[in-house]
Amino acid sequence: MQAVGVISTWVVLLQLAMAGAMPSASFTATTTVVGLGLVLNLLNYKNLLSSQIWGIWEDVITIGSVSVLPQVGVHL
């Protein structure tokens, strides 16, 4: 179910990028991270991902989220 939510949110971001409301560099970076996250989550769910790689991914998204969130608030 979460994958459906992620994909539907990505479609909204795609529409924003197509309308020119989201810079293409931001859209590309977001798409890359979301795609990687979906693949890693699927691999983790199927027990095909090492716990070390999963731990690194969790650290990356935690630090990335905390870093990006204040920047998003500034542009609202």
Helices and strands as residue ranges (DSSP letters): H 2-18, H 24-45, H 51-75
